Amino acid sequence: MQRQFEDAGLAVVVLPALTLSRKPVSEPVPMLAAYDLIFFVSGYAADCFFDLLDEQGVRWPAQLQAGCVGPGTARTLQARGVPEHDILSPAAGQARDAGGFVTTLKDSGVFATLQSVLIVCGTTGNNWFAGQLQAASVAVTRLPLYTRQARLWCEQEQRQMAFLLREGTGPLYVVLTSPQGVQSFIRNVADTGWFPAQATRSITFVVTHPGQQDSLIQGWQQAFSGCDPATLRIVQASPEDAAIFHAVTKSD
């Protein structure tokens, strides 16, 4: 996506808000064939999982269904050897989130057939999907394979962001893709000593889920008590590279 922005003539600054680290696992992976569905919360979760399978000499069972919400995760699963026809994801027209995934499963009749689901995830995150399964008496096993930690920007990165906020010319687009990333971004911005006033009019925040918008508004209000969060310009896009690119290039 960075190359796509640059090819369109946009200057891109990459300032990661989170650090993802694989979690050491000494226990053998669960018996995969015992599950009706293995759900991956992200492409990184899928990579961690298949790396673990390789280390333990375990192969993905034939005809086992994998689930995910984003096309990037689906591509990762295919690259790891899961056939496309065995990958379930939100249907066209459904939101690219857990809610859209559950709706698709119910509409297709798959949800009613589930008895046991393995969720490959991080040590923290939203348990809404697991709750929906458990409410339907589906046995749920979580397999946390990585940690997600807020990343503090170094002095150079803080100066870079402070310059963009205070002195940057033209509109500034900030792409945020998770509630945890939103919180970390706000904390890092606050650490630069910058106070948002009229400058927020030149900033457009691009988020990929309504929950991220809520986190941004609430976190902004807490960090900058003198700033009206209603002045924030927020655009929501699907969690796909093409949709994010369109939101940035067409939001003017």
C-alpha positions in Angstrom: 0.0 0.0 0.0 2.9 2.4 0.7 4.1 1.9 -2.9 0.6 2.6 -4.2 0.5 5.9 -2.3 3.9 6.9 -3.5 3.1 6.1 -7.1 0.1 8.4 -6.7 2.5 11.2 -5.8 1.8 11.2 -2.0 4.6 11.5 0.6 4.4 8.5 3.0 5.6 8.4 6.6 5.5 5.1 8.3 5.3 5.3 12.1 4.2 2.0 13.6 2.0 2.4 16.7 2.2 -1.3 17.8 4.9 -4.0 18.1 3.8 -7.5 17.4 6.0 -10.3 18.8 5.5 -14.0 18.5 4.9 -15.8 21.8 7.0 -18.8 22.6 5.0 -22.0 22.6 6.3 -25.2 24.1 3.0 -27.2 24.1 2.0 -29.3 21.1 -0.6 -27.7 18.9 -4.2 -28.9 19.5 -5.5 -31.8 17.3 -6.6 -29.7 14.3 -8.9 -32.3 12.9 -11.0 -32.1 16.1 -12.3 -28.6 15.0 -14.9 -27.7 12.5 -13.3 -24.3 11.9 -10.1 -22.6 12.7 -10.5 -18.8 12.7 -7.5 -16.4 12.2 -7.8 -12.9 13.6 -5.1 -11.5 11.2 -2.5 -12.4 8.6 0.1 -12.2 11.3 -1.8 -14.8 13.4 -1.9 -17.1 10.4 1.9 -16.7 9.8 2.6 -17.5 13.5 0.3 -20.5 13.4 1.8 -22.1 10.3 5.4 -21.4 11.5 4.4 -23.3 14.6 3.0 -26.2 12.5 6.3 -26.3 10.5 8.3 -26.4 13.7 6.2 -29.2 15.2 6.0 -31.2 11.9 2.2 -30.8 11.8 0.3 -30.6 8.5 -2.9 -28.7 7.8 -5.7 -31.4 7.5 -7.4 -31.8 4.2 -10.9 -30.2 3.9 -10.5 -28.4 7.3 -12.2 -25.0 7.0 -10.3 -21.8 7.9 -12.1 -18.5 8.7 -11.0 -14.8 8.6 -12.5 -11.4 8.0 -9.9 -9.6 5.8 -8.7 -10.4 2.2 -5.1 -9.9 3.4 -5.5 -12.8 5.9 -7.2 -14.9 3.2 -4.2 -14.4 0.9 -1.8 -15.3 3.7 -3.8 -18.6 4.3 -3.7 -19.4 0.6 0.0 -18.7 0.5 0.4 -21.1 3.4 -1.4 -23.9 1.5 -5.0 -23.6 2.5 -7.2 -24.0 -0.6 -9.3 -21.0 -1.5 -12.5 -23.0 -1.4 -11.8 -24.0 2.3 -11.5 -20.3 3.4 -14.6 -18.7 4.8 -14.9 -14.9 5.0 -17.6 -12.3 5.0 -19.8 -12.4 1.9 -19.9 -9.5 -0.6 -21.9 -6.7 0.9 -21.2 -7.7 4.5 -18.9 -5.8 6.8 -15.3 -7.0 6.9 -15.4 -7.7 10.6 -16.5 -10.4 13.0 -20.1 -9.3 12.8 -20.1 -9.7 9.0 -18.4 -13.1 9.3 -21.0 -14.3 11.8 -23.8 -13.1 9.5 -22.3 -14.9 6.6 -21.9 -18.1 8.6 -25.6 -17.9 9.6 -26.9 -17.1 6.2 -25.0 -20.0 4.6 -26.1 -22.4 7.3 -22.5 -23.1 8.4 -23.0 -21.5 11.8 -25.6 -24.1 12.9 -23.2 -27.0 12.0 -20.3 -25.7 14.2 -19.5 -27.7 17.4 -15.9 -26.8 18.0 -13.9 -23.8 16.9 -10.2 -22.9 17.4 -9.4 -19.1 17.4 -5.8 -18.2 16.5 -5.2 -14.8 18.0 -3.0 -12.6 20.2 -2.8 -12.5 23.9 -5.2 -9.5 23.9 -8.0 -8.5 21.6 -11.8 -8.5 21.1 -13.6 -11.6 22.3 -16.9 -10.8 20.6 -16.7 -13.6 18.1 -15.9 -16.2 20.8 -18.8 -14.9 22.8 -21.2 -15.3 19.8 -20.0 -18.9 19.4 -20.3 -19.8 23.1 -23.8 -18.3 23.3 -24.7 -20.9 20.6 -23.2 -23.7 22.7 -20.2 -24.0 20.4 -17.0 -25.1 22.2 -14.3 -22.4 21.7 -10.5 -22.8 22.2 -8.3 -19.7 22.0 -4.7 -20.2 20.8 -2.8 -17.0 21.6 0.4 -17.0 19.6 1.7 -13.4 19.8 1.7 -10.3 21.9 0.6 -6.8 20.9 2.3 -3.9 22.7 2.0 -0.2 22.3 5.2 1.2 20.6 6.7 4.4 21.9 8.2 6.6 19.2 11.8 7.5 19.4 12.9 11.2 19.6 13.4 11.3 15.8 10.0 9.9 15.1 8.4 12.3 17.6 10.1 15.2 15.9 9.0 13.9 12.5 5.3 13.7 13.6 5.5 17.1 15.4 6.8 18.7 12.2 4.0 17.2 10.1 1.4 18.4 12.6 2.8 21.9 13.1 4.4 22.8 9.9 3.3 20.3 7.2 1.8 21.9 4.1 -1.4 20.5 2.6 -3.7 17.9 4.0 -2.4 15.1 6.2 -4.0 11.7 6.3 -3.5 9.3 9.2 -4.4 5.7 8.6 -5.3 3.7 11.7 -6.3 0.1 11.6 -7.0 -1.1 15.2 -8.3 0.3 18.5 -5.0 -0.5 20.1 -3.2 1.3 17.4 -5.5 4.3 17.8 -4.7 4.5 21.5 -1.0 4.2 21.0 -1.0 6.8 18.3 -2.8 9.3 20.5 -0.4 8.7 23.3 2.6 9.2 21.0 1.1 12.4 19.6 0.5 13.7 23.1 4.1 13.0 23.9 5.2 15.4 21.1 3.8 18.3 23.1 1.5 19.3 20.2 -1.9 20.6 21.0 -4.6 20.2 18.3 -6.6 23.3 17.7 -7.3 24.7 14.2 -4.7 22.3 12.8 -7.1 19.4 13.1 -9.0 20.8 10.1 -6.1 19.7 7.8 -6.0 16.2 9.2 -8.1 13.3 8.0 -8.2 10.1 10.0 -8.9 7.0 8.0 -10.2 4.1 10.1 -11.3 0.6 9.1 -14.0 -0.1 11.7 -16.7 1.9 13.7 -15.0 0.8 16.9 -11.8 2.5 15.9 -13.7 5.7 15.3 -15.2 5.5 18.8 -11.7 4.8 20.3 -10.3 7.8 18.4 -13.0 10.2 19.6 -12.9 9.1 23.2 -9.1 8.9 23.4 -8.7 12.3 21.7 -11.0 13.9 24.2 -9.1 12.4 27.1 -5.7 13.3 25.8 -6.6 16.8 24.6 -9.3 18.0 27.0 -9.5 21.5 25.4 -10.2 20.1 21.9 -13.7 19.4 20.7 -13.7 15.8 19.2 -16.5 16.9 16.9 -13.9 18.8 14.9 -12.1 15.6 14.0 -12.4 14.6 10.4 -12.8 10.8 10.2 -13.4 8.7 7.2 -14.2 5.0 7.5 -13.0 2.5 4.8 -13.1 -1.3 4.5 -9.9 -3.0 5.8 -8.6 -3.5 2.2 -5.7 -1.7 0.6 -7.8 -0.5 -2.4 -10.5 0.9 -0.1 -8.0 2.7 2.1 -6.3 4.1 -1.0 -9.6 5.3 -2.3 -10.5 6.9 1.0 -7.3 8.9 1.1 -7.2 9.9 -2.6 -10.9 10.7 -2.9 -11.8 12.2 0.5 -11.1 15.7 -0.6 
